[in-house]
Amino acid sequence: MDADDRQLILWYRDGREEGYRQLLARYESYVYGLCYRLTGNREDAHDLTQESLIIVLNGLDTFN
């Protein structure tokens, strides 16, 4: 059974790698698709996806 986003965030905050991996797996392709539609360039979309996910993951400690 897959955990919901809230549970994954709690796992991530507790340092459990599984939370991090599942969050990335769940949202990486969506974020990439959005970035690709905005830029029209695969390399730029890949770079923006990585940067965006890093920002989000770094902000999870203060997310409510």
Protein Blocks (a to p, Z undefined) as FASTA:
>chain_A
ZZdfklmmmmmmnopaklmmmmmmmmmmmmmmmmmmmnopaklmmmmmmmmmmmmmmmmm
mpZZ
